[in-house]
């Protein structure tokens, strides 16, 4: 771990889904350093999605502290949290990442619409989107194509370009490779890491696939960092 | 860019969106069409009679006098004596005067006795004169000119014989004095279309052998004897009057209303038409209300479409949310979409209206005598369009608020 301030810090965070007393999540401590690539392994139902929602600020913890890039996100208003998420976090989902009716270019540029800071990092949006596409191994004419016409592997790369544009400090990927075959998985991660290292971006990837472990700086297990709380406490 | 995405999303759902827009367009076209017909009907109604300054009859109500003298609805309670008629005709304010004698019928159509001056003086649709489509005006005592509807309904040609019945819906006919169709008028869209016009003398002629509403038994004067008789009427039903100067209308009206020999009534046709329209107008308001309901239905249909699209679009909304869009952006997107749909629908509806007018105008004119002018949308119509668009936006708030709550609850994760 480096000595710079952590990009993500979770301290004694407790969360319970509203209206459901039987399931909650307790994260005693989770810290991510800048430029780290971390794989978080966990079975489905272990609370991965809840954890990611807490980090992204679409849900807020009942107690404890979640800070991203030094900001306590609980201290922000709902609107500020949405803006903060747009500025600080690039997101990649398992699949269906893109708006199928929009062009690849519009999909890549979408987060900049809600993040003025990230927008400032990009001098020429079109050129930057094209560069990312090129660096992620997408064909040159992909920019104007409809996102819905691409293959799943290409769609995930477009999603990666969208997460990377404007260099947010943290990229969160939720099983981005599970819909890809093994060879494409490796290439995808290589390309993603190549871009994130170039800008010192932290990558937190969630997966249930332990075979990917070797490509990451650090591997965490959901069971080690968080406790799924069952029954009323 | 957000606009482009909203547009792209609409295009992606082209079929349902297209249907919704079509429904809105049709309802808007219907609403504007009804509005057009309404104003057209009102204008046509007001144009039923023009160029006539006063209508004179026996004293009754002004609407009643208008109804029987112009619209041939109902009956005169009393007649106007020939002496009174001549007194009025002799006044110096009077430029022209045309007598009208009603009371008999042919089949379901009224028979009107008048002079040939009627064809010059009676004007409709701001100054248009009656025109003869076939044949000529009455030449002989037993000649008749019939309206366009009479000719088409009864299939009459020039030269066909007509037997006039005494009174209305009566079985006693003036069978011994048959008339001959000498002329058929052009369609006017006025009650003239439904009138059988004969000369004033002919009305007298067919009643020569009649006393007190019944034929004198056994008496039947031959036509050539009748032709020798003095057929000056004793009384008429009403008279149309034109004055020399419009300034004299009110003075003449007052003096006729105060005519000492006989209780008379003179009315200004325009004013009486307005009074009558106030009664007839209730139906048009009801029609307008019904078509407004159709617009409301179309908008509710749009609301339903948006509602049903919400589930399939949860992922789209989750993507927006994950990219940092606030829930209110989602709300805005949906309202924007609905407003776009309503706007396209409204404009398309206007287009449909003009297309319909363009195609239907001549047909409506010849079938109903209703002239619908094709002109630039009125301010009122533009307000209607704006209202539809605004209502679309307001209606879409209901599903948009639901999407707002959904996207708050779902966040960026989608559970489908």
Interface residues (C-beta under 8 A of the other chain):
Chain A: X49 X52 X53 X56 X58 X59 X78 X79 X82 X83 X85 X86 X87 X91 X93 X96 X97 X98 X99 X100 X101 X102 X106 X109 X110 X111 X113 X114 X115 X162
Chain B: X1 X2 X4 X5 X8 X9 X11 X12 X315 X316 X319 X320 X321 X322 X323 X324 X325 X326 X327 X328 X329 X411 X412 X413 X414
